[in-house]
Amino acid sequence: MAGRYIEDDDGCFIDCNDLGVEFVHAKVDGQIDQLLHRDPDMDLLEYLSQFPNNLVGNPLVVIQVNTFECGGIAIGLRSTHRISDVYTMAIFVNSWATACRGNVDVTVCPSFELSSLFPMKVSAVANWPPPRIIGSKEFTVSRFRFSGDAVSKLRALARDDAKDSMGNNFQPSRVEVVSALISKALVKIDRCGQGEERPIAVYMTFNLRDKVKLKIPANSCGNFFSMISGRSDQPAASKRNPEFNEMVNIIHNMISDAKTKYASTVNKKEFCST
């Protein structure tokens, strides 16, 4: 993270020259309550975690410490996807927080073996589609809070609905039930807007650590994920909106199929590092 990304005639790589990350300290005119207990202010969130352009040395990580008038602190962190996925940054943030609490001995030390285990394939980068241009469309951002009790009720509802079709051992995860509830709402919005039923497709990123039958450290840093999908091509004609358990089944089966697929993969050549 403290190095620099290099591209030359021989390819691309990270030069571990220890030039450091970009560190910014900013003062915020306002209270941290604006961030924690109100609808998200996108302008404020953008200012709390910016990745300035044309920085000298082209750092791969930018950390911004924001101090509010009340004394509250919000730490913004951005990194380039060239060196890490979300799981990598979660390891970094959790280890940083653990060290700040004085528990240095139990911090997770990162492993950077992915690039040697799975050498990069040129096609993996060259075939990525360019970013979509959204244009001048306006978007609304919302934050949804799910308490532990609410998630437990969703899981219980999913288990009860699935008793006849999937047996009594069905245990949907928190991710599955929350994703299903949000997906159900989005499908309902789409069908109300379009006036017709359309096939349902769900896409998710899938962390491959601990999912493949290969000796890969769980604390591996880099990009090691896959895009998985599930769909329902034939919605029931008698139902205008999908049932909650239908969405749970789509997402649960999608994740289960991915686990089965990658658990049987033993050939390293089927993967690549980026």
VEXZA-309518 format. One line per 5 residues: their letters; for each residue x, y, z of C-alpha. Coordinates in steps of 0.001 Angstrom, whole numbers, plus 500000, padded with zeros to 6 digits. Layout:
<rs>
a> X,Y,Z  ...
</rs>
This chain:
<rs>
magry> 500000,500000,500000  502911,502342,500602  504455,501572,497213  503666,502800,493725  501984,501251,490706
ieddd> 504338,500965,487727  503595,500180,484084  506399,499675,481586  507309,497549,478582  507704,494490,480813
gcfid> 504202,494751,482293  502726,496242,485442  503745,495768,489063  503854,497416,492486  507190,499018,493314
cndlg> 507536,498552,497087  509597,501736,497527  507939,502747,500823  507041,506234,499601  503975,506067,501824
vefvh> 500260,506739,501543  498695,510175,501183  497590,511473,504620  495203,514418,504955  493875,516117,508100
akvdg> 490701,518157,507562  488494,520226,509870  484728,519961,509391  482312,522813,510132  479558,520806,511758
qidql> 478653,518074,514212  479311,514382,513700  475619,513835,514452  475003,515003,510888  476764,511870,509718
lhrdp> 475497,509318,512223  471820,510011,512829  470467,511763,509756  469933,510902,506120  473328,510737,504395
dmdll> 474553,514001,502920  476366,512942,499759  478293,516212,499505  479556,515774,503075  480471,512123,502518
eylsq> 482378,513068,499376  484410,515668,501236  485230,513219,504055  486957,510787,501721  488437,512296,498597
fpnnl> 490999,510826,496237  492676,513943,494797  493789,513797,491198  497347,514381,490003  498970,513803,493388
vgnpl> 502735,513857,493328  504010,510295,493216  500574,508789,492434  499878,507154,495851  497741,504020,495932
vviqv> 495973,504807,499216  494582,508075,500589  493654,508414,504276  491789,511492,505479  491193,512238,509170
ntfec> 488221,514578,509615  487789,516449,512915  484315,517851,513690  483567,520901,515842  482237,518629,518602
ggiai> 485516,516730,518762  484220,513717,516847  486453,512094,514252  485614,510362,510983  488343,508577,509051
glrst> 487940,508314,505304  489934,505792,503318  490187,505198,499593  492410,502873,497643  492855,501979,494017
hrisd> 491297,498704,492908  494611,497869,491244  495975,496635,494555  493029,495577,496656  489439,494448,496912
vytma> 487033,495347,499715  488133,492360,501824  491731,493587,501718  490740,497032,502939  488584,495470,505676
ifvns> 491656,493565,506924  493630,496806,506917  490994,498852,508764  490281,496144,511354  493996,495631,512033
watac> 494516,499380,512323  491643,499667,514811  492943,496688,516803  496414,498239,517006  494946,501575,518158
rgnvd> 493204,499761,521021  496600,498523,522173  496217,494963,520928  499153,494952,518551  499930,491309,519279
vtvcp> 496602,490115,517857  496545,492183,514677  496253,490258,511419  499441,490432,509395  498681,490707,505660
sfels> 499860,488139,503158  500890,489237,499667  501230,485809,498054  498356,486084,495578  500434,487522,492754
slfpm> 502919,484652,493003  500220,481967,493389  498182,483272,490464  500304,485194,487948  498404,487947,486188
kvsav> 496913,487235,482787  496959,490098,480317  493437,489263,479121  492089,489663,482665  492762,493382,482516
anwpp> 492464,494093,478818  488923,492701,478539  487403,494705,481376  484597,496884,479940  484984,500654,480202
priig> 482993,502429,482959  479412,503196,482047  478626,506861,481447  475612,507750,483550  475063,511192,482027
skeft> 473042,513812,483850  470672,511431,485669  470092,512171,489328  470310,509418,491927  468907,509158,495428
vsrfr> 471078,507602,498117  469494,506077,501203  470860,504371,504266  469022,501410,505754  469652,500309,509330
fsgda> 468867,496715,510277  468996,495925,513980  470058,492508,515159  466466,491784,516177  465125,492749,512737
vsklr> 467655,490509,510970  466772,487610,513298  463087,488020,512405  463929,488016,508694  465946,484825,509078
alard> 463122,483186,511031  460619,484223,508349  462830,482793,505612  463218,479512,507530  459463,479194,508082
dakds> 458693,479900,504414  461268,477336,503277  460249,474406,505504  458216,472682,502798  460666,473191,499931
mgnnf> 464113,473124,501555  463693,471201,504803  464147,472127,508429  467928,472544,508171  467719,475652,505987
qpsrv> 469724,478432,507661  469820,481589,505535  472628,484002,506330  472258,487651,507292  473572,488696,503882
evvsa> 471037,486490,502110  467937,487743,503927  468881,491429,503855  469871,491208,500166  466593,489407,499433
liska> 464510,492085,501144  466234,494918,499257  466046,492995,495957  462337,492342,496473  461727,496074,496927
lvkid> 463764,496959,493825  461893,494411,491707  458565,495824,492905  459683,499350,491976  460777,498157,488524
rcgqg> 457518,496330,487838  455415,499282,488974  457404,501584,486702  457450,499267,483682  453905,497992,484066
eerpi> 454981,494435,483323  456839,491517,484812  460421,491074,483682  463030,488414,484487  464870,488894,487772
avymt> 468681,488920,487834  470885,489374,490902  474642,490025,490773  477036,489962,493730  480749,489927,494353
fnlrd> 481932,486684,495940  485044,486552,498096  487085,483493,497063  489252,483270,500181  488437,480095,502118
kvklk> 486165,479071,499237  488661,477336,496940  490357,473998,497516  493805,475525,497392  496280,476539,500063
ipans> 495620,480272,500182  496037,482316,503371  492752,483751,504645  494532,487088,505122  495612,487288,501472
cgnff> 495655,490861,500201  494926,491845,496631  491993,491125,494326  490617,487626,494762  486908,487576,494073
smisg> 484399,486513,491475  481156,487946,490132  478246,485548,490648  474674,485797,489451  471266,484267,489962
rsdqp> 468075,484774,488035  464448,483853,487657  463383,483883,484006  459754,482966,484509  458023,484904,487283
aaskr> 454646,483520,488258  451964,485144,486145  449533,485251,489066  451876,487315,491262  452669,490881,490364
npefn> 455481,491107,492919  457983,488419,493988  457583,486841,497398  460304,487312,500011  461097,483609,500104
emvni> 461457,483568,496304  464215,486176,496489  465849,484372,499414  465935,481164,497365  467456,482902,494333
ihnmi> 470238,484462,496391  470806,481410,498596  471066,479073,495589  473357,481517,493791  475794,481578,496729
sdakt> 475515,477823,497352  476227,477030,493698  479272,479319,493769  480599,477623,496915  480170,474200,495312
kyast> 481806,475311,492069  484890,476860,493621  485277,474231,496349  485989,471674,493619  488529,473851,491799
vnkke> 492034,472466,492292  493787,473900,489249  495511,477225,489914  495483,478031,486215  491753,478659,486420
fcst> 492448,481778,488467  494494,484876,487901  495652,487813,489985  495028,491461,489093
</rs>
